[in-house]
C-alpha cells in the first residue's frame, strides 16, 4: 500500500487545480474538511478513523438532505 502514496498525493494535489474537475456539477472539494479537527482522523496516509468517517458522513448528509427537499 505504501507504494501508492506517491501517485495518491500527486492526484490529491492536482484535483483543486483542475478546471475540468472543479467545474463538474456536484463536485465538492473536501480537502480541508478536517482543518478544524483537533483529534487525529487518519489511520494511515489515506484511510480515516471513525471520527473522520463521522465528519465526512455529516458533510455528505448535508448534500443528500438538500436534494431530498
N, C-alpha and C positions, 0 to 999 in steps of 0.2 A: 504494500500500500504506500509506503514511503516514496517509492519511485514515481508516484502520481502527483506528489506535492508540487513539483516544478510546473508541469502543464496546468494543474488546477489553479495555481496562483497567477499564471500568465492569463488564463481565461478570466479569472476573477478581476484582474486589473484592467483588462481590455473592455469588459462589458460597459462600464459607465461612459467610456469614450466612444462607443459605437452608436452612431445615429440610428442605424437600422434596428438595433435592439431597443434603445431608449425611446424611440418614437413608436414602437409597437403598441397597439391598443392593449391595455390590460397588463402591460409590463410594470412591475414595481421594483425599484432598486432597494433591496433590503440590506445593503452592505453596512449600514450604520445602525441597524436595528438593536444591536447590543451596546451601543455607545454609552448609554446612561445606566448600564447594569453594573452593580457593584460586586456581583458574585461571578466566579468563573462559569462559563457556559459551554466551553469546548472540552471534549474528551480527548481530542487529538486535533490535527490541523484542519479537519473538515467536518467532524461529527459533533453534534451538540448534545448536551445533557437534557435531563427532564426539564430543568428551568429554561433552557434555551428553546426546547420544543413548546413550552407554555407560552413564551414570548412570541414565537413565530405563529403559533396557533391563534393567539389573540389577534394578531395582525391580519391573518387570513380571514378570521371570523368577521372582522370589520367589512371586508370586501363582500363576503357572502351575504351578510345582513343587508348591505346596500343593494345588492342585486335582488334579493327577496322582497324588498319593499317595493 
